[in-house]
Amino acid sequence: MAAIVEIKRKIEGIKKLEKITNVMKIIAVSKINKYKQLFLQNSDFNEILYRIISQTIPFCDKEKNQSNSTLWIIFSSSLGMAGNFNLNIFKNLSQNVKPEDKIIIFGKKGMNFISAKKLNQSTLFSSSISEKEFTYFQLTSLVKKIFYSYKKNMFGNISLIYSKFERQKVKCTNVSIFPLIIDKNTISDFNYNFEQQPEIIYEKTIKFYLQSMIYSAFIESKFCEQVSRKNAMMEANDNITKTITELKNQYNKKRQEKITNELAKVI
């Protein structure tokens, strides 16, 4: 009798867990569409800025600073239950970030990882800011700090570590975004007449471009986080369904044994 009651309790508990995973899956699906639209809009803006900068660079005499270290801007999540989303980020971080490099980290999970690896001394900025609070314009002060540090030779390159959505799969990637390498195919042969000096236009637009690239990485990372969470919840639901089926079979078997034993006693 006790075994039957225990199995029944397990079934009830797992059904409550199933309700939670279903709700989380629904929330993830609703956010996926939101981030998809934001990413597409910002991608168009990035392309325009890139084309403007590509026309000014041939007229600018830009020298790379003397530092060989890299500033890594890393996007993790603040919430769990997203499969191996954060694990891939941390793996990429461990493989690429050197002791002399600097770090900017977003997300509570990443901040905890950095603290556990004792990389706090390399961290220029960290934030667990949520997607509701994170906007394009809030990056202005951060980008100014990045350029100030770059001019002080604290690092010579700026790279991103974030999750990218490719071929219907979430993939962790690292991308160098500064110094900017311009594809020669994007440079037009047309002879432009600049109202301002190309160097001035470059100085103004490059900050907007980096700001936009960081924001795009944040948006795509959040999109991938929700995709990973949706997939994890769907897999959890499948496992829950299998577990409930197994428990019901055990329940029916135990109940049948009880009935059989009672009939045997009566006979």
N, C-alpha and C positions, 0 to 999 in steps of 0.2 A: 504493500500500500504506500509506504514512504517513498519508494522508487518512482511510482506513478505520479505522486504529488510533485516530486522534485523535477521530473521531466516536464510536467505541465508548467511549472514556474519558469523553467528555462525557455520554453516556447513563448510564454508571455513576455519575458524579458527581451528576447531576440526580436519579437514583433515590434516592441517599442523602439529598439535600435533601428529597425527597418524604416520606421516613420521618420526618424532623424536623418538617415542617409537620403531618403527621398526628398525631404525638404532642402537639404544641402545641394542635391543635384539640380533641383528646380531653380534655386538661387543662382547657381553657377551658370546655367543655361541662359538665364535672363541677363547676366552680366557679360556673357560672351558677345552677344549682339551689340551691346553698348560699346565695348572696347574695340570691336571690329570697326565700327563707324568712326570712332575717334582716331584710330590708327590710320585709316584711309585718308581722312581729311588732313592729318598732319603730314602724311607722306607726300602729298601734293605740295604742301608748303616747303618741305625740305628740298624737293626737286627744284623749285623756283630759286631758293637761296643758293643751292649748289651751282646753278647755271650763272647766277650773278657773280659769285665768287670766282668761278672758273674763268670769267672774262677779265677779271682784275689781276689775277695772280701773275700772268706773263709780264705785267708792268711793275710788279712789286719786287723789291730786292729783300727777300726774307731769309734771314739766317737762323738756322736751328741753334738753340742754346747748347751749352756744353755738357748738360746732364745726360747720362745714359739710363737713368731709372725711368719708370713708367708710373703714371697715375692710373689706377684701375677703379672704374666706377661700376659697382656691382649691385645687381637687383635681385634680392631674394624676397620671400613672402613673410608676412607677419603672422599668418595662420597656418595650421598644419592640415592634415588630411588631403594632401595634394599629390599622393603617390611619391615618385622619386624626383619631383620638381626641384626641391632644395638640394637634394643629394647631388644632382648633376652640377648645380651651381658651385657647390663646395669642392667638388672634384676638379672642376675647371680652375677654380681659385688656387687650390693646392698645387696644381701642375704648372701654373703660369706666374703666379705672384712670387717675386723674389724678396729677400729680406730688406733690400735697399729701396724697394718700391713703396709708393704711397697708395692709400686706399680711401675711397668714399663708398660707404655701404648703406643700402636702403633695405629695410625689413628687419623685424625682430629676430627672425631665425638666423639671418646673416650676422647681426650684431652679437648674438650669443656664440656663434661659431668663431668669430674674430676674437672674442674674449677668451674662449676656451683654448684657442691656438696662440694666445698671448701676442696678438698683433695690434694691440691698442695703440702702441707707440707709432705705428705706421699709418694710423687712421687720421685723415684730415677732417672728416665730417661723417657723422652717422645719424640716421633718422629712421624711426619706425612709423613715419607719417603714412596715413591711410590714403586710399585713392580719392576719398571725398575731400581731403584737405590738400592734395597734391595738384597744383595747377601749373601751367606753362610759365606764368609771370612770377611764381614763387621761386623759380630757378635763377632769376636775374642776379640776385646777390651771390648765389653759389657760383655762378659762371664768372662773376667778377673776382671772386676769391681764387678760383682756379687759374685765371689769367695772371693774377698778381703773383701766385706761387710759381707759375711757369717762368715769369720774367725774373724771379729770384733764383732760377736754376734748381728748384727743388725736384723737378722731373723734366724729362725731355720729350715724352710721348704721353698721349691720353688715349686709353682704350676702355671699351665697355665689356662687361661680362653679364650677359642676360639670356633669357630664353626666347627663341625664335620659332615661329610656326612655319614649317616647310613640309610640303608633300603630305599634308594631313597629319603631321607628327610634330610633337614638341621637341625641340633640339636646343641644347645649351651651346652658345657660341661666344667667341670673343672677337671684337672688331676694333681696329685702330681708327680713331676719328680726328686726331691731330698729332703732328702737322698734317695738313690736308694734302692728299695725293690726288691730283686732278688727272682724269682721263683725257688724253689729247683729243679724243673724238668729240668731246663736249665743247672744246674751244672753237668758237666760230672764226672763220676767215674774214668776217665783216669788220671793217675799220670803225670801231666805236669812238665817239667823241664824248668824253666824260666831263660833266659839269664840275665835278670835284676831282681832286687828285685820286688816282686808283688806290694809293696806299690808304687814304682816308676812308674810301668806300669799303676796302678790305677790312680795315680795323672795325668798322661798324657792323658789317654783315657777318663776319666770322663768329662773333659772339652770339648773334641771333641763330646762326647755323648750329653751333655747339649746343646752345640751349634747346633748340628744336630736336636735335639728335638725341639728347639725354631724355627729353620728354617722350619722344617716340619709343625709345628703348623701355621706358617705364610702362607706357601703354601696352606695348606688345608683350612685355613680361607679365603684366596683369592679365592680359588675354590668355596667355599660355598657362598661367596659374589656374584660371577658371576652367580651361579645357582639361588640365591634369586633374583637377578636383572632380569635375564631372565624370571623367573616366574612372577615377578611383572609387567614386560613389556607385557607379554602375557595376563595377567589379565586386564591390562590397555587397550590393544587393543580390547579385548572382550567388555569392557564397552564402548569404543569409537564407536565400530560398532553398539551397541545397541542404543547409543545416536544419532548417525547419522541417523539410521532408524527412530527413533521417531521424529527427527527434519524434516526429509523428509516427513513423514506423515503429520506433522503440516503444512509444506510448501504447500503440495498438497491440503490440506484441505482449507487453507487460499486462495490459488489461485482459487480453485473451487468456494469458496464463492464470491470472487471478480467477477469472470465470471458470476455467477448466478445473482448477484446484477446488473451488467451492462446490462444483457439480460432483467431483470425485468424493468429497466428504459426505455429500447428501446420499450418494449411491451407496 
